Amino acid sequence: MVPSGLRELSYSTMRFGLYKPIKTQLGAGSPRDTPLWKMMAAGGLAGGIASFIANPTDLLKTRMQAEEVGRPMLTHVQEVYAASGIAGFWRGASTTVVRAVTLGAVKMASYDSTKQALEDKAGMRKGTTANTAIASVITAANTVLCTAPVDYLRTQVMVGDGSKGMFTIASEAMQAHGPTVLWRGWMPQFMRILPYGMLQFQMMEKIASLLGTSMT
């Protein structure tokens, strides 16, 4: 929970906070007038920057979840530093960034475009509970579909000894178990992302409304 909380306070804050400014810099306007590629580019870039900065928290979270005996986070910090120094905290950063770029692009663009489509086609005003909830469900499904393979590979890299890269692990896993192995664990991912996303989007929409602005 500790590294997971630290990760959300850093990674998610930057990912959501950078999305709209980057989208604006790309010349985007309202979701109705913004091409999908600009939404995906802004979401991907925001996610990539945030995930690289927050990689140490992701590494510690993954290591702690993967071991059978629960040891304190500080123990893992000492082990990583003793083995590889400061650079060791960025093990698996390439897979983390790839996942975050994919997740950011899909999640933000899917949510942005879905809530706009619900307003245009179903008359559900953006920012309402119903609009946000339905957009969150669709976004969660799209996110898991696109990020499960990278999430699987990222976990294998982070819990390994560092001798194998993402592509080697992917090749060996598919040769041994077939391509569907890359979606192993998709159901727990969906069960995590759906309630997490619904709460996150609902709260952010309400906060944005109170501040007199829009989330996306």
PLY file of the C-alpha trace (Angstrom):
ply
format ascii 1.0
element vertex 216
property float x
property float y
property float z
element edge 215
property int vertex1
property int vertex2
end_header
0.00 0.00 0.00
2.79 2.47 0.81
4.57 2.45 -2.59
1.20 2.15 -4.30
0.00 5.29 -2.55
3.23 7.13 -3.35
2.87 6.05 -6.97
-0.65 7.45 -7.25
0.33 10.73 -5.59
3.12 11.21 -8.12
2.32 9.29 -11.32
-1.45 9.77 -11.47
-1.27 13.40 -10.38
1.16 14.22 -13.19
-0.62 12.04 -15.76
-3.98 13.74 -15.24
-2.50 17.18 -14.62
-0.37 17.21 -17.78
-3.06 15.88 -20.13
-5.04 19.06 -20.71
-2.03 21.43 -21.00
-0.31 19.11 -23.50
-3.54 18.73 -25.46
-3.88 22.52 -25.57
-0.29 22.85 -26.82
-1.16 20.45 -29.64
-3.85 22.90 -30.73
-6.78 20.93 -29.34
-10.06 22.60 -28.46
-13.13 20.99 -26.96
-13.45 17.17 -27.13
-16.08 17.58 -29.85
-13.64 19.49 -32.07
-10.45 17.60 -31.21
-9.18 14.74 -33.42
-8.74 11.42 -31.63
-5.03 11.35 -32.42
-4.45 14.58 -30.49
-6.22 13.14 -27.45
-4.11 9.97 -27.70
-0.88 11.90 -28.22
-1.55 14.14 -25.22
-2.55 11.21 -23.01
0.42 9.12 -24.12
2.96 11.89 -23.61
1.55 12.79 -20.19
1.62 9.15 -19.12
5.15 8.57 -20.40
6.63 11.57 -18.59
4.82 10.77 -15.35
5.70 7.06 -15.36
9.41 7.65 -15.92
9.59 10.04 -12.98
7.57 7.70 -10.73
9.27 4.44 -11.80
10.95 3.85 -8.39
7.56 3.63 -6.68
6.30 1.26 -9.38
9.37 -0.95 -8.98
8.99 -1.16 -5.20
5.25 -1.87 -5.45
5.81 -4.69 -7.95
8.63 -6.26 -5.92
6.58 -6.20 -2.73
3.53 -7.73 -4.43
5.58 -10.50 -6.06
7.20 -11.95 -2.93
5.51 -14.44 -0.64
6.88 -12.98 2.59
5.84 -9.38 3.10
8.92 -7.33 4.00
8.99 -3.57 4.64
9.47 -1.20 1.72
12.72 0.08 3.25
14.22 -3.41 2.97
13.55 -3.42 -0.76
14.98 0.08 -1.09
18.20 -1.07 0.58
18.42 -4.20 -1.59
17.88 -2.34 -4.86
20.41 0.34 -3.92
23.02 -2.19 -2.75
22.70 -4.18 -5.97
22.51 -1.41 -8.58
22.73 2.00 -6.97
20.33 4.80 -7.83
20.00 3.52 -11.41
18.53 0.30 -10.04
15.31 2.10 -9.16
14.72 2.61 -12.87
14.91 -1.09 -13.74
12.06 -1.84 -16.09
11.56 1.86 -16.83
11.31 1.13 -20.55
8.38 -1.24 -20.04
6.82 1.10 -17.50
6.96 3.99 -19.96
5.61 1.85 -22.82
2.72 0.75 -20.61
2.06 4.28 -19.40
2.13 5.74 -22.91
-0.32 3.05 -24.05
-2.51 3.43 -20.97
-2.47 7.23 -21.09
-3.29 7.35 -24.77
-6.13 4.82 -24.53
-7.54 5.85 -21.15
-7.67 9.60 -21.64
-8.73 9.52 -25.30
-11.36 6.84 -24.61
-12.83 8.73 -21.67
-12.72 12.09 -23.43
-14.35 10.84 -26.64
-16.85 8.51 -24.92
-18.31 11.14 -22.61
-18.63 13.49 -25.60
-20.38 10.77 -27.64
-22.78 10.10 -24.76
-23.67 13.76 -24.69
-24.19 13.98 -28.46
-26.02 10.68 -29.01
-27.73 9.95 -25.67
-28.27 13.44 -24.33
-26.18 12.76 -21.21
-24.58 16.03 -20.16
-20.84 15.77 -19.51
-19.82 15.75 -15.88
-23.02 14.08 -14.67
-22.83 10.85 -12.67
-24.44 8.73 -15.41
-22.23 10.08 -18.18
-19.08 9.65 -16.12
-20.00 6.13 -14.95
-20.73 4.77 -18.44
-17.64 6.43 -19.89
-15.59 4.90 -17.06
-16.82 1.35 -17.81
-16.01 1.65 -21.52
-12.66 3.23 -20.72
-11.74 0.45 -18.29
-12.47 -2.25 -20.90
-10.44 -0.47 -23.58
-7.58 0.16 -21.18
-7.23 -3.46 -20.07
-7.46 -4.76 -23.64
-4.60 -2.54 -24.77
-2.34 -2.55 -21.72
-2.56 -6.12 -20.37
0.32 -7.41 -22.58
2.66 -4.59 -21.56
1.60 -4.95 -17.91
2.48 -8.66 -18.01
5.90 -7.97 -19.52
6.62 -5.10 -17.14
5.96 -7.36 -14.14
8.27 -10.07 -15.53
11.07 -7.54 -16.07
10.74 -5.96 -12.62
10.67 -9.23 -10.64
13.45 -10.79 -12.72
17.22 -10.51 -12.28
17.61 -7.94 -15.03
19.25 -10.33 -17.51
16.31 -10.42 -19.93
14.68 -7.55 -21.76
11.04 -7.03 -22.65
11.27 -8.54 -26.14
13.18 -11.64 -24.97
10.62 -12.29 -22.25
7.75 -11.80 -24.71
9.29 -14.18 -27.25
9.97 -16.92 -24.70
6.54 -16.59 -23.08
4.68 -16.81 -26.41
6.77 -19.77 -27.57
5.99 -21.61 -24.34
2.32 -20.67 -23.86
1.06 -19.00 -27.04
0.21 -15.33 -27.62
-2.72 -15.34 -25.17
-0.22 -15.53 -22.29
0.26 -11.78 -22.73
-3.30 -11.27 -21.46
-2.77 -13.47 -18.40
-4.27 -11.75 -15.37
-6.58 -9.48 -17.38
-9.56 -10.15 -15.14
-7.86 -8.99 -11.91
-6.65 -5.96 -13.87
-10.18 -5.16 -14.98
-11.51 -5.68 -11.45
-8.93 -3.15 -10.22
-9.20 -0.59 -13.03
-13.01 -0.44 -13.19
-13.84 0.68 -9.61
-10.61 2.65 -9.39
-11.36 4.49 -12.64
-14.99 5.13 -11.75
-14.07 6.67 -8.40
-11.17 8.60 -9.90
-13.13 10.10 -12.78
-16.17 10.87 -10.63
-14.08 12.67 -8.03
-12.04 14.57 -10.61
-15.16 15.71 -12.46
-16.68 16.99 -9.20
-13.48 18.74 -8.16
-13.10 20.33 -11.60
-16.72 21.52 -11.44
-16.17 23.06 -8.00
-13.11 24.87 -9.35
-15.11 26.18 -12.29
-13.14 24.32 -14.95
-13.36 21.08 -16.91
-11.29 17.96 -16.37
-10.54 17.40 -20.03
0 1
1 2
2 3
3 4
4 5
5 6
6 7
7 8
8 9
9 10
10 11
11 12
12 13
13 14
14 15
15 16
16 17
17 18
18 19
19 20
20 21
21 22
22 23
23 24
24 25
25 26
26 27
27 28
28 29
29 30
30 31
31 32
32 33
33 34
34 35
35 36
36 37
37 38
38 39
39 40
40 41
41 42
42 43
43 44
44 45
45 46
46 47
47 48
48 49
49 50
50 51
51 52
52 53
53 54
54 55
55 56
56 57
57 58
58 59
59 60
60 61
61 62
62 63
63 64
64 65
65 66
66 67
67 68
68 69
69 70
70 71
71 72
72 73
73 74
74 75
75 76
76 77
77 78
78 79
79 80
80 81
81 82
82 83
83 84
84 85
85 86
86 87
87 88
88 89
89 90
90 91
91 92
92 93
93 94
94 95
95 96
96 97
97 98
98 99
99 100
100 101
101 102
102 103
103 104
104 105
105 106
106 107
107 108
108 109
109 110
110 111
111 112
112 113
113 114
114 115
115 116
116 117
117 118
118 119
119 120
120 121
121 122
122 123
123 124
124 125
125 126
126 127
127 128
128 129
129 130
130 131
131 132
132 133
133 134
134 135
135 136
136 137
137 138
138 139
139 140
140 141
141 142
142 143
143 144
144 145
145 146
146 147
147 148
148 149
149 150
150 151
151 152
152 153
153 154
154 155
155 156
156 157
157 158
158 159
159 160
160 161
161 162
162 163
163 164
164 165
165 166
166 167
167 168
168 169
169 170
170 171
171 172
172 173
173 174
174 175
175 176
176 177
177 178
178 179
179 180
180 181
181 182
182 183
183 184
184 185
185 186
186 187
187 188
188 189
189 190
190 191
191 192
192 193
193 194
194 195
195 196
196 197
197 198
198 199
199 200
200 201
201 202
202 203
203 204
204 205
205 206
206 207
207 208
208 209
209 210
210 211
211 212
212 213
213 214
214 215
